[in-house]
């Protein structure tokens, strides 16, 4: 089925009024070359066959759908299901687009892949993919995140990537993006910038979405086979927005399916310590594209915060901005306390330790399920596992 939403972005990289290429002319030429190469491999039978084989035999796809019965019984109301992206090789959804980007970089003859990472999941997944295809990898990560996400830092080093510690600014994801992009523009002809979400200049919001859309395609078929109908509600956390677009894309034309993206309210929406871009942001430009972002009166990005390192980004993917404006997706916010409660409840009721990012989505599912009927269903994209967060949470909660 050809979906109308899948025809976006337009030829200039816009989803409605968001997206585009707000970058210097020489980089526009480079980005257009990446777009042309991506369009070529999208039609290449050999490339798609290799990607499908790696998804099956290396990543471990399809990831299962699991009915969280004990959690559902305790909350009451709707039945909560989980799309288990946490069971992928490397422990999160990030591997879906990282393998695609690494293969694309190799296809284009690039010599090095650069990227940013927040929680470290994109960094680990990209280092893994680069080791797999045999190409150099360099990951930029904020000092705060390096200290907080030490297990993923160790994995990246073992996998052979060069890890660059970013000490400026907030020392978190936004500054890691800046640092990685500055390194990239030193030699964009030979380097490939593997953006870690559905953000950045065109064509990356499209490329990452397309590689991640396997999540929703699988989920749609699996849920129909399991339940005989589509899920009533889809829920996914949103920082940049890749796991959410991965789940949502296959369902965008199913008007009876409600979709909810969950942002980090951090220490509260009435404080400065949050990263609720779509909830409280305004239209502007960031990192080469137009989007909602959290910015000051001069248009400079504000410092942002989330207990989940992968969500503390002041912007959001352009397609999410468009989906908000047309009211196809509803965006809500969950604070740190609710996130930690969901983290612990899922761990102790189902034996599944989620990433803090994913726990935001679980928390919102728990919040709304109790007001729904027992014949209604919620499908949560459990985008990552919590190995990286276990020590931090244990210390935070004095377990």
Secondary structure by P-SEA (a helix, b strand, c coil): ccccccccccccccccccccccccaaaaaaaaaaaaaaaaaaacaaaaaaaaaaaaccccccbbbbcaaaaaaaaccbbbbbccccccccccccaaaaaaaaaaaaaacccccccccccaaaaaaaaaaaaaabbbbbbbbcaaaaaaaaaaaaaaaaabbbbbbbccccccaaaaaaaaaaaaacccccccccccccccccaaaaaaaaaaaaaaaaaaaaaaaaccccccbbbbbbcccaaaaaaaccccccccbbbbbbbbcccccccccccccccbbbbbbcccccccccccccccccbbbbcccccccccccaaaaaaaaaccbbbbbbcaaaaaaaaaaaaaaccbbbcaaaaaaaaaaaaacccccccbbbbbcccccccccaaaaaaaacc
